[in-house]
Amino acid sequence: MQPKTDKDLFQFLDHLGIAHSTREHAPVFTVAESVALRDEIPGGHTKNLFVKDKKDNYFLLTVEEHATVDLKTVHTVIGAAGRVSFGRPEKLMDYLGVIPGAVTAFGVINDVEHRVKIVIDEALMGFDVINAHPLRNDATTSIGAKDLLAFIAATGHEPLVLKVAS
């Protein structure tokens, strides 16, 4: 199945009545590269970790960009079967329809079989506005924190808000 595009994402958000704005920029692949945009785009900026446990259960951890996630212990918080490791790029494309460097909470729009559990760090929810890639890494989409949870729920996923970062 062909992954949905940013245009599909925006149409879905519009259909849900969720306000969003998107700013184009040069492609960024890491948090370090994206820091230059902070003065231009207010709100909480995200870092996303696509991980799996030993039973091939997949998780998307969305945290504030400067947060630290302890991969040795996070499994105890998210309900994984043992320690987690990073998921392969092929699975990232198969499940969330994105490439490394463009991982985003919005990727759950492509997970129609609900193979990925999405976990939002509770500290990120302290921001009124959350910024994430719109399925590509040359733009940033801003959305209200509660609206992000509504979007995730509308895709058929249960948005889990847990303390996963320090």
N, C-alpha and C positions, 0 to 999 in steps of 0.2 A: 504494500500500500504506500502511496506517495505521501510523504509527511506534509502536514499543513504548513502554510506560509505565514508570514507576519500579517498579510492581508486577511487571511482566514481568521487569525487570532483577533484582529481588530474588529472584524465583522461579528465574531462571537461575543466580544465584549460589548459592542454596540447593541446587539440583540438582547443581552442581559441588562442593558441600561447602566452599564458601568463606565464611569468617566475615566479616560486615560489620555495621556499625551506622550508623544514619541519624539525624541531628538536624534537626528542622524549625526554620526561622527565617524572618524577613521576607525577601522577594525581594531578591537582590543581583545587580547587573548588571556590576559592575566589581570588580577586586581591591581598590581603595580602599574600596568600600562593605563588603567582606567582612572587612576587618581587625579589626573589632570582635569577631568570632567567635573570634579566635585563642586567647584565654585559655580559652575554653570547649571548643575542639576541638583536641586535641594532634595533632602530626604535620606532615607536609609538605602544604602547600596548593598547589593547581595553578592555572596560567594556561594557557589553550589558544589556539593560533593555527591557524585553518583557512585554509590557503593553497593556491595552485595555481601551476603553472608555465606557460610559454608553449604547451606541448602539451596543456594541460588535464588534467595529472596532479594529483591532489589529495592533500594531506598534512594530517595533524593533528599539530601539535607540542604536546606536553604537557610543561610546564616548571614549576619551582618559581615561586610567585607573584611573587617579587621579581627573578627572573632577567631578563636582557636578551637578546633574540634579534636579531641583525643581519640584517635581511631582505635586505640587499645581498649578503651572503656565505653565508647558510645553505644556499643551493642546492648549494654545493660539498660540504657534509657529508651532505645527505639524498638526493643523487642526482637532483635535479630537473634538468629541461632548461632551463637559464638561470634568471635571477632569478625569485623568487616574488612574488606579490601576494595580497592577501586574497581568499578565495572569496566569492561572492555569497551573501546570506542564503537565496535560493531553493535553491541547491545544498546549503547547510548543512542545510536541512530535508529535501531530497530524499535526501541521502546519509547523514546522521547522525541525522535525526529530531529536531533541536533548533533552537531559535531563538537569535539572538545574545544573549549574556548567560547562556546555559545550556550553552555548549559544554563538552564533557567527554570524557574518554577512554572513558567508558561508552557514548558514542554509536556506537561501532563495532558494538554489538549490532544497530543498524538498518542497517548497511552490508552487506546480504546479498549484494550483487554485488561486494564487495571493491574498490570504486572509490577508497577512501581508504587511503593508507599511513600508519600511525600510528608516530610517533617519540616516545619518552620520553627526556627529557634525563637523562643519566647522573647528574647531581648530585641529581635528584629521587629516584633509587633509593637514595640514602644514608639516606633516612628509613625507619624500620620500618613506619610507617603513612602512607598517602597518602590525602588527602581530595579528593573531587571531587563535582560536582553529579550527582545521580541522574536525569539527563535533564530536570531542571527546576531553576530557580534559587532555590527557596525551601526548599531542604534541602541538607545536606552528608552524603555517605556516606563513611565511613572503611573502608579495606580495607588489608590487608598489602601491602607493595610487591611481593613475589613473587607474591601472589595476584592482583594487578592484571595482571601479565604472563600468568599462567595463564588469567585471564578473557579477555584479548585473544586469546590463542592458541585458546581454545575457540570464539571467534567465527569462526575461520578466517583471522585476520589474523596476520601475523608481527610481534610487538612488537619494533621496532628501538630499542635503547638506544644512543644516540649523544650526543656532546657538542655540543649545539646552542645552548647559552646561555652567557653570561658573567656 
